[in-house]
Amino acid sequence: MTGTESQVEWAERIKLSVSAEFDRVAEAFKGVARKQGDQARMDTEAVIAILEEKRAEVMAQDRAGYFIHDWQELRDQVRQMIAHDPRYQAIRARRASRTTKCNQTQAAS
């Protein structure tokens, strides 16, 4: 990792917290997936794959300043990264479309 010795040490501690946050979010999604039907579970598993890709991108960063500046205080960065991903937005749109179609079918019955 690049930076001063103290920055690298600080960033390594932050990086551990970031990894734990990705683990926490992944476990939450996995818990939801276990309770879902086939289509919803496939969508959730796709979100987990996006999450793991984002984790790899973040953890591959080698600048101490990146972790110190962007991840020092864990807020909802992981959720925001997923929410801004176009693949996630497409999943949400498909889910909304399926829900609308299901509601229309039920209303017609």
N, C-alpha and C positions, 0 to 999 in steps of 0.2 A: 504494500500500500504506500502511496506517496503522501508526503507531508512531513512535518517535523516529528521528532520522536514522541513528543507529548500529544500531538494531533493524532498520530497513528494509534497510540494507546487508547485515547479517548474514542476514536472512531471504531476500534475493535470492540469496545464495550457496547457502543451504540449498535453495532452490527449484530451482536448477540440478541439484543432486544428486538431488533427488526426481524430477525429470523424467527424469534418466538412469536411475534405478532403475525407473521405469515402462517406459522403453524396453527395459531389460535383460529384465524379466519378459515383456514383449510378444514380444520376439525369441525367448525360450525357448519360449513357447507356439506361436509360428509355426513354429519348427523341429520341434516335436512334430507339429503339424498336417500338415506336409508328408509325414510318414511314416505317417499314419493312413489307414484306410479311410474310406469316405464318412460313415457315421454318427458315428464317433468324431471325425472331422475337423469335422463340423457342430457337435458338442458343444464342441470346443476353440475353434472360431470364435465360438461364443456366449460362452465364457469370455473371449475376447479383447475382445468387445464390452462385457462387464461391466467389464473392466479399463480400457478407454478411457473409459467413463462415470465410473468412480471417479477416473481421472486428471483429467478435466474438473472434477469436483467439488473435488478437492484444489487444483488449479492456479487455480481461480477464487477461492480464499480471498484476502481482501485484508488480513488482519490479520497483521502481522509476528510477533506472539506465537504465533499458531497454528503457524507453521513452526518457530519457535524451540522451542516446548514439545513439539510432537508429532512433529517430523521431524528434529530436530537430529542424533540418532543413528539412522541407518538400521539397522533390525533386519529384522523380517519384517512390517512394517506393510502392505505391498502385498498380500502373501499373506493376511494376516489379513482385510483388507478384502474380498477376494474370497471367502474361506472363510465369512465371516459373511453374505454376500449370499444371500437366499432363492432367487434364481434359480440360483446356483451349487449350492446344496444340492439343488435339484430335479434339476439335471443329474447330480449324483453319484448320487442315488437311482435315476434312470433307468438310468444305467450299471450300477449294482449289480444292478438288476432284470434287465437284459439278460444280464449275466454269469451270474446264477443260472439263468435260463432256458436259456442255452446249455449250461451245465454239466449241467443236468438232462436236456437232450436228448441230450447225448453219453453220459451214464451209462445212459440207456434203450436206446441203440443196441447 
